[in-house]
Amino acid sequence: MPTVLDTRDRQGMAEWVAAASEERLDMAFLCAGITGGLPHTDTDGLLLEREERVRDMLDINLTGTLNTFFPVVAAMRGQERNGENLRGRICVMASVAGFVCYPGTPSYSASKAALDRFIVANAGRLGSFGISLTSVCCGFVDTAMVQGNRFAMPGLVSTEEAVRRILRGTLRQTRRVIFPAWLVMGSRLMDLLPPRLAERYYVTQPSAQPAGMPDF
């Protein structure tokens, strides 16, 4: 039965996952998250994400996901292995933004980078225990979250295509699902450049301008 919860509620999430997994929990998809861009330049010329917005971004994207992750692991570790020798699968929504230091969305990039590293770093040990971890690092997906963007979104994919790729990768126990590949590879190459050089390109992008993305 669908339930509306705030993932920042650590106890509430633990109780809900425990109740939802009483019989068995074979797969969990952790996708709670928010995004947003830079506000208008301040009166003194400073351009910086609002502190409240940064804290919300990290609380929801990172801490909220961890508030779901640990109860799910607790539920799966007590289960018997299935015919695939698995106790369960966990898929976490990171982002291609986690591969770059993007000045248009600093806290979003930071939260997604932390999620991806956490999941991939833990995948080996949990995998040997029978819990498969998958991190999804994709570009723009045609959902309500991006519909307010005021710039061209390269590599935009439909929700149906994204679901197909994510589900296929999760079922195959892929450590990291990426799409579109050219955007992810390009982002990783950009991150190899000296920061000041990459910054010269990034700050010219429409999404890195004040109010280029909705600042909720």
N, C-alpha and C positions, 0 to 999 in steps of 0.2 A: 504494500500500500504506500503510495507517495506520501512523504512527510516533509514539511518545511522546517529547516533548522538553520541556525547560524553556526557555521563551522568554527567560529571563534569560541563557541561554548564547549570547552574541553569535556566537562562532565556530561553534558547533554549528548555530545557526539558519541562518547564511550557507551552511554546507556543505550542509545539508538542502535549502534552497531551490534552490541551484545544481544539485543532483542531481535534484530533482523537476521542474526546468524545462529539462532537457536538450533535449527536443523542442520544446515550446512551453508557455507559461503564459498562458492567456487571462483567468483570473479568480482573485483571491485575496481571501479573507474573513478579516480579522484580528479575532479575537474573544476572545483570551485575557484573562482578568481575574478578579479576586476582589473581594468586597465585605465589609461587616461594619459593625457599629454600635459604640456606645460601651461601654466596660467599666463595671463598677460604680464608684460614686464612691469615690475614695481615702479613706484614714483621715483626712486633713486637710481633706476636703471638696472637693478639686479633681476636676473631671470633665474628662478629656482622653484622647484616643486614645493608646494605647500607642505609644511611639516605634518599636518594632520593627514594629508593625502598619502604621504610616504608611509606613515605608521599604519594606516588602513591597508595599504597595498601589501605590506609585509605581513600584517596580522592575518589577512584573508588568504593571500596567495601562498604564503609559506607556513605560518603557524596553523592556519585553518586546515591545510592539507595534512600536516603532521598530526593534528587532532583526530583526523580520520585514519591515517596510516597505522598508527600504533594500535588502536582498537581492532582494526582489521587483521593485523599480524597476530594479535592475541587470539582472535577467533580462529584463524587458520592454523596456528601452531598446534591446537588441540585436536585437529581433524586427522583422520586417517588418509593416507595417500590414495589417490584414485587410480584408474587404469593407466594413466599417463605418468604415474609415479609422482603426482603433484598433490599438495595439500590445498593449493589455490593460486590464483593469479591476481596481481595488482598492477594496474596501469595508471600512471600519473601524467597529467597534462603539463608539460613544461612549455618551451617555445624556442624558436630560432632566435628570439631576442636574448635568450640566455647565453648566446655565443658572442655577443657584441657589447661594447660599452657605448650604448646609444644615447646621445644627449637629449633626445626627444622623450625618452621614457626610462630614466635612470633607475627608479625603484622597481619598475616592472621587470627590466632586464636583470636586476640583482635578484629579485625573488625567484625568477625562472631559472637563473643560473644555479642558485642554491638547490632548488628542487632537482634539477637534472643531475648534478654532481652527487647529491645524497642518494638518489635512487640507483644510479649506475654503480656507485661505490659499494652499495650494499647488495647488489644483485648477485654477486658470486656466492657469498656466504648463505644468503637466504635461498638461493637457487639450489644449493646442495642439500638444504633442509626440506626442499619440496615446495617453496613459495617463489614463484616466478615474478620478477619485477621488470616492468617496461616503462621507459621514459619516452614521451612523445615530444619531439622538437620539430614543430611545423611552422609554416608561415601563416598567412591570413586565411581564415575559414569564414565562409559567408554566413555569419550568425548575427544576432542582434547586437553583440558586443562591438562589432566593427562597422555597423551601418551608419554610425555618425561620423566616421572618419572623412575628413575633407581633403583627401588626396588619393591619387591612384595607388591601388594596392597590388604590387607585383606578385604574380603566382597565386592569386586568389582561387581557392578551390571550394566546391560546393560542400555542404554539410554531409551529403550522401557519400561523396568521394572520400571525405576525411574519415567518416565512420568506417568505411570499407577498409581503408589502409590501417587504421588504428586497431580494428578488430583482428585483421589478418596478422598483424605484427604481434599482438598480444597472444593470440592462439599459437603462434610459432615460437613464443618465448624469446622474442627479439629484445635485446637489451635496450636499444634506442631506435625508435621509429622516426624517420625523417622524411619530410616532403614539403614543398617540391625540392628535389635533391640539389638542383642548381642554385637555389636561393640559400640553402643551408651551407653548401660547400663554399659559395661566394662569401657568406658571412664569416665563416671560419678562416678563410684566407685573409679577409679584411682585418680580422683580429690579430693576425700575425704581423701586421704593419706597426711601425712605431706609433704610439697613441696620438701624437700631435699630427701625424700625417693622415691617419684615418679620420681624425676630428675635422680636418679641413673639408673633407667630403661630407661627413655626416651633418655638419651644421648648416649645409646648404639645402638639405632635404626639406620638403614641405611639412613632413610630420615632425620635424624638429623645431618648427617655428612656434612662437606663442599662440596658443589656441588652435594649433594645427590639428590636434586631436581633442575630443571632448574632455574637459577637466571637470568630472562629476563632483 
